[in-house]
């Protein structure tokens, strides 16, 4: 399964232009998509993915 960080509750956007994306589950900031960094570093797909809860707002 390919992990989509944009749909994960742990994905954050930072104000730092050098590291604009972050993963609060793993505790790091990066320029790349966090799931790509996890895969490159560990060789395993992200195991901490949790889908965002839809708010149902209009």
C-alpha positions in Angstrom: 0.0 0.0 0.0 1.3 3.4 -0.9 1.0 5.9 2.0 -0.5 9.3 1.2 0.9 11.6 3.8 -1.6 14.4 2.9 -4.3 12.1 4.2 -2.6 11.3 7.5 -3.3 12.9 10.8 0.4 13.1 11.6 1.4 15.1 8.5 2.1 18.8 9.2 3.1 21.8 7.1 5.9 23.9 8.6 6.8 27.5 8.1 10.4 26.6 7.4 11.2 26.9 3.6 14.1 24.4 4.0 11.9 21.7 5.5 8.3 22.5 4.6 6.8 19.1 5.6 6.8 17.2 8.9 5.7 14.0 10.5 4.7 14.4 14.1 4.5 10.6 14.6 8.2 10.1 13.8 9.2 13.6 14.9 11.1 15.0 11.9 10.9 17.7 9.3 11.9 17.3 5.6 11.8 18.8 2.2 10.4 15.5 0.8 7.1 13.7 1.5 7.7 12.1 4.9 6.6 8.6 3.8 9.3 8.7 1.1 12.0 9.5 3.7 10.7 6.7 6.0 10.9 4.2 3.1 14.3 5.3 2.0 15.7 5.2 5.5 14.2 2.0 6.8 13.3 0.1 3.6 9.8 -0.4 5.0 6.6 1.6 4.2 5.4 3.9 6.9 3.8 2.0 9.8 2.3 5.0 11.6 -0.2 6.1 9.0 -3.6 7.1 10.5 -6.2 8.5 8.2 -7.5 12.0 9.0 -11.0 12.1 10.4 -13.4 13.8 8.0 -15.1 16.7 9.8 -18.2 16.8 7.5 -18.1 20.6 7.2 -19.7 22.3 4.2 
